Amino acid sequence: MIINILTIFPEMFGSVFSTSILGRARETGLLDIRLTDIRPFSRSKHKNTDDYPFGGGAGMVMMAQPIMDAMASVSAAMPGARRIYLGPRGRKLSTPLARELAAEKELILLCGHYEGVDQRALDACIDEEISIGDYILTGGELAAMVLTDCVARFIPGVLGSEESPEEESFSDGLLEYPQYTRPRELDGRAVPEVLLSGNHALIRSWRRRESLAATARFRPDLLESAALDDSDRKILKELKTCFSES
Ligand code: 4G1
């Protein structure tokens, strides 16, 4: 998959895209991340990319011209790409959306800055807006990194053969069970006995119960859309009586 990111701060992306799973995905060619600096496309004398807002008000607005020219240059090389603006008005990033984007051959991501982007650049060049959440950012770059990370996991081969994108928390809509590694005891804190038992059926049911308990306690809203069977519902009922007794 090719992801081309249009930004005025390409230097922000270095270590995030060179480390760990994303770094490996790029080395193996499964993920081709291209950074396009918008500034060289500016036709103004000082290569400005921002200007004062018409109508007044605080802050600056990203100019349409450098973005439209950068987009035209990039789009010519990848005409079928889905062109996404990272911004707070968009459809919220989620696991289903990440899976959908991972099926694309090419994405172009536009990162805003300052108070936002001249609306004409968005109208002319963008297919859709996507948001990573309801809070204020100083720029779209961090959102582009979050989206890229989240999408890359669903590209076949990006996770090692041991890991599956579906086995992680949220894939069945539940939080993860607690994890432990060596040593068996640390400062008087022991690893739950069941995990040392070697009884895999018992371990599986313990983990399922822990997932259900964590979800009921910390994110009960997730239970509404979780994939639950009759045995899960029975466990949740038991957990509820536990809560009301304590
Ligand atoms: C109005 C949030 C403005 C922000 C309302 C989620 C936030 C990109 C995102 C803003 C941004 C709210 C995102 C705000 C984002 C241009 C430069 C827009 C940064 C910018 C709730 C600033 N998901 N925000 N405006 O943060 O880019 O992707």
Residues whose N, C-alpha, C, O or C-beta is under 5 A from the ligand:
A	BS01	4G1	L86 G87 P88 G112 H113 Y114 E115 G116 I130 S131 I132 G133 D134 Y135 I136 L137 T138 G139 G140 A143
